[in-house]
Amino acid sequence: MKRKVFKRRVMLQKKILAWHRNLGLSCSILLVIILITGIPLNHVEELDLDRRFINSNFLQTWYGMEPTSEGVSYKVGDKWLTYLDGSLYLDGGELDTPSINFKGAIYFNNSIIVASDYSLIIYTLDGKLVETIFDLGTPNPVVRIGYSEDNRVVIQKENSDKLATFDFFKWSNYYLTVTTNKSRTLPSKIREEILNSVRGKGLPWSRLLLDLHSGRFFGSWGPYIFDIVAISLLVLIFTGFYNWFKTRQ
């Protein structure tokens, strides 16, 4: 009888030891991440981690700091106008832009005219906002903007073409050929400036370390996985004490 009880205890101890070993191996990588990130997080101010940034294409894409679209670019005079992810850029600098659904842009009389669904936005060549015109003659949305044969600004709206005189106060039906300003490939140097503007300074080290430490770096399920690791650590502690106690007997 005693031998059976002893044998059962030995088998139980072996199972607990195996569970302890397997659980430790399974959680080891995440435990190392928690330990390594925990140390610098205790010294954020001393290490100046809030003001140190990482410029990594992978991390910027992971955190949504990269553009979500390719964007479109137009030559306006001797400058480049780019529409990217809801923002306008003149060469590499971001413009003061209201929320618009971009339809095109042209260079006209030393000004840049941007068309959206229901408005025209006028900028100077150095990017200063001059005026936003909402009265475009009809309630239909703008389809495109271009030039007429006699070098006047034309906007095409759904189901009709409307011709605007330079002062934009008079509208008349227009049926002649319209030439639009077609999008072009942006010079690589200007594109890089725009991308740097979208990315900002980069990702703060403190944000990355905190997200790794909490599991948020790995998505919405990350914190729950790290909760399981924390519980597993408690189990490891208890099973470790159990195995130690049994070996002392």
C-alpha positions in Angstrom: 0.0 0.0 0.0 2.8 2.4 1.0 4.7 1.5 -2.2 1.6 2.4 -4.3 1.2 5.7 -2.5 4.9 6.4 -2.9 4.7 5.5 -6.6 1.8 7.8 -7.2 3.6 10.7 -5.4 6.6 10.1 -7.6 4.5 10.1 -10.8 2.7 13.3 -9.7 6.0 15.0 -8.9 7.4 14.0 -12.4 4.2 15.3 -14.1 4.5 18.6 -12.2 8.2 18.8 -13.0 7.4 18.2 -16.7 4.6 20.9 -16.7 7.0 23.3 -14.9 9.7 22.7 -17.5 7.3 22.9 -20.6 5.5 26.0 -19.2 8.8 27.7 -18.5 10.1 27.0 -22.0 6.8 28.2 -23.6 6.8 31.5 -21.8 10.6 32.1 -21.8 10.7 34.4 -24.8 7.9 36.6 -23.6 9.3 36.7 -20.1 12.7 37.8 -21.5 10.9 40.7 -23.4 9.1 41.7 -20.2 12.3 41.7 -18.1 14.4 43.5 -20.7 11.9 46.2 -21.4 11.1 46.6 -17.7 14.6 47.7 -16.8 14.8 50.8 -19.1 11.1 51.7 -18.3 12.2 52.3 -14.7 14.6 54.9 -16.0 12.7 56.7 -18.7 13.7 60.2 -17.5 17.3 59.3 -16.8 17.7 57.7 -20.3 15.6 60.5 -21.9 13.5 57.9 -23.7 10.6 60.3 -24.4 12.8 62.4 -26.6 14.7 59.7 -28.4 13.1 58.4 -31.5 13.4 55.4 -33.8 13.2 55.8 -37.6 12.4 52.3 -38.8 10.3 51.7 -41.9 9.0 48.4 -40.4 7.9 50.1 -37.1 6.4 53.1 -38.9 4.3 50.8 -41.0 3.4 48.7 -38.0 2.2 51.7 -36.1 0.4 53.2 -39.1 2.9 56.1 -39.6 3.4 55.4 -43.3 1.0 56.8 -45.9 -2.0 54.6 -46.7 -2.0 55.6 -50.4 0.4 56.6 -53.1 -1.1 60.1 -53.5 -1.2 62.2 -56.6 1.1 65.0 -57.7 0.7 67.9 -60.1 3.2 70.4 -61.6 1.9 73.9 -60.8 4.2 76.6 -62.2 7.7 75.7 -61.1 6.4 73.9 -58.0 4.8 70.5 -57.1 1.5 70.0 -55.4 0.8 66.7 -53.9 -2.4 65.3 -52.3 -1.7 62.5 -49.9 -3.9 60.9 -47.2 -6.2 64.0 -46.9 -3.4 66.6 -46.8 -1.9 68.9 -49.4 1.8 69.5 -49.8 3.5 72.2 -51.8 6.9 70.8 -52.7 7.8 69.2 -49.3 5.8 71.5 -47.0 2.3 70.7 -45.8 -0.4 73.4 -46.6 -3.2 74.7 -44.4 -5.9 72.6 -45.9 -9.6 72.2 -45.0 -11.0 68.7 -45.2 -11.6 68.0 -48.9 -12.3 65.3 -51.4 -9.5 66.3 -53.9 -10.4 66.5 -57.5 -7.4 68.2 -59.1 -5.3 71.3 -59.2 -4.0 73.9 -61.8 -1.7 76.8 -62.0 -3.5 80.0 -63.0 -2.4 83.7 -63.0 0.4 83.1 -60.4 -2.0 81.2 -58.1 -2.6 77.6 -57.4 -6.3 76.5 -57.6 -7.3 73.3 -55.9 -10.7 71.7 -56.7 -12.7 69.6 -54.3 -16.3 68.2 -54.5 -18.0 71.5 -53.6 -15.3 74.2 -53.4 -12.3 75.8 -55.0 -9.3 76.7 -52.8 -6.8 79.3 -53.9 -3.2 79.5 -52.7 -0.3 81.8 -53.5 2.8 80.2 -55.0 4.5 80.2 -51.6 1.6 78.2 -50.1 -0.5 80.8 -48.3 -4.3 80.3 -48.3 -6.0 83.1 -50.1 -9.6 82.1 -50.4 -12.0 79.2 -50.4 -15.0 79.5 -52.8 -18.1 77.5 -52.0 -20.5 79.0 -54.5 -19.8 77.0 -57.6 -23.1 77.7 -59.4 -24.8 74.3 -59.0 -25.2 71.8 -56.2 -23.6 69.0 -58.2 -20.1 67.9 -57.2 -17.0 68.8 -59.2 -15.6 66.1 -61.4 -12.4 67.8 -62.6 -10.7 71.2 -63.1 -8.8 72.4 -66.2 -8.2 75.1 -68.8 -10.4 76.3 -71.7 -9.1 76.9 -75.2 -9.1 80.7 -74.5 -7.1 80.1 -71.3 -9.8 80.4 -68.7 -10.5 78.1 -65.7 -13.1 75.5 -66.2 -14.6 73.1 -63.7 -16.6 70.2 -64.9 -19.5 69.1 -62.6 -21.7 66.1 -62.8 -24.0 66.3 -65.9 -22.6 69.7 -67.0 -19.6 72.0 -67.6 -19.4 75.4 -66.0 -17.0 78.1 -67.0 -15.7 80.5 -64.4 -14.3 83.9 -65.2 -11.2 84.9 -63.3 -13.0 86.7 -60.5 -15.1 83.5 -59.9 -18.3 85.4 -59.5 -19.9 84.7 -62.9 -20.7 81.3 -64.2 -21.9 80.2 -67.7 -22.5 77.0 -69.6 -19.4 75.9 -71.5 -19.0 73.3 -74.2 -15.6 73.7 -75.7 -12.5 71.5 -75.2 -11.1 71.4 -71.7 -7.4 70.6 -71.0 -6.8 69.2 -67.5 -3.6 69.2 -65.5 -2.6 65.6 -65.4 -0.9 64.0 -62.4 2.8 63.3 -62.8 5.6 61.3 -61.0 6.9 63.3 -58.1 10.7 63.9 -57.9 12.2 61.5 -55.4 13.7 64.2 -53.2 10.4 66.0 -52.7 8.6 62.7 -52.1 11.1 61.8 -49.3 10.5 65.2 -47.7 6.8 64.6 -47.7 7.2 61.1 -46.3 9.4 62.5 -43.5 6.7 65.0 -42.8 4.1 62.2 -42.6 6.3 60.1 -40.3 7.3 63.0 -38.1 10.3 62.5 -35.8 9.7 58.8 -35.6 8.6 56.5 -32.8 9.7 57.4 -29.2 11.7 54.7 -27.5 9.5 55.0 -24.4 6.4 54.1 -26.5 8.0 51.1 -28.1 9.3 49.7 -24.8 6.0 50.3 -23.0 4.0 48.6 -25.8 6.4 45.6 -25.8 6.3 45.4 -22.1 2.4 45.4 -22.0 1.9 43.3 -25.1 0.1 46.1 -27.0 2.8 45.9 -29.7 1.4 42.6 -30.8 -2.1 43.9 -31.4 -5.4 43.7 -29.6 -4.8 40.2 -28.3 -1.3 41.1 -27.1 -2.2 42.2 -23.6 -4.3 39.1 -23.0 -1.4 36.9 -24.1 0.8 38.7 -21.6 -1.8 38.2 -18.9 -1.5 34.5 -19.5 2.2 34.8 -19.2 1.8 36.6 -15.9 -0.5 33.8 -14.6 2.0 31.2 -16.0 4.7 32.9 -14.0 2.7 32.5 -10.8 2.2 28.8 -11.7 6.0 28.4 -12.2 6.6 29.9 -8.8 4.2 27.6 -7.1 5.4 24.5 -9.0 9.0 25.5 -8.4 8.4 25.7 -4.6 6.5 22.4 -4.8 9.3 20.6 -6.6 11.9 22.1 -4.2 9.9 21.1 -1.2 9.5 17.5 -2.5 13.2 17.1 -3.2 13.9 18.2 0.4 11.8 15.3 1.8 
